[in-house]
């Protein structure tokens, strides 16, 4: 009974944490790629700042 309870609570925690970790990981990857692209194309910092503000509000 205790084993089942622990398994259930672990599954619940994992399902709650999973998407958050995925979002954080994707966010970091997106930022890394974005920064490299901005440097590669020489896009002005001001434009990239405005772009980020338009996404995140």
N, C-alpha and C positions, 0 to 999 in steps of 0.2 A: 504493500500500500504506500509506504514512504517512497519507495523507488518510483512508483507511478507518479506520485505527486511531484517529485524532483524532476522527473522526465518532462512532465507537463509544464512546469514552471520554466524549465530550461528552454523548451520549444517556444514558449510564449516570449521569453526574453530574446531568444535568437531571432524570432520573427519580427520583434520590435526594433532590435538593434541593426539587423541586416540591412534594411533600406537606408538607414542613416549612414552606416559605414560606406555603403555603395555610393551615396550622394557625396560624401566627403571625398572619397577616392576619386570619383569622376570630376569633382570640382577642382581638386589639386591638379589632376592630369590636364583639365581644360585650361587652367591658369598657366601651367608650365608650357603647354603648346601655344597658348595665346601670346605669352611673353616672347617666346622664340619667334613666332610669326611677326609680331610687331617689330622686333629687332631686325629680322631678316628683310622686311619690306620697308623699314625705316619710317614707320607710321609715327606721327607726332604723339608725344605723351598726352597732350591736351585732348586729342581726339579719342585716345584709348580710355582716358579718364571719363570723358563724356559718355562713351559707349558703355562702360561699366555702370555709370550712374543711371543710364536709361534702362539697364537690365535690373539692377538691384534697387532702384528707386531713390 
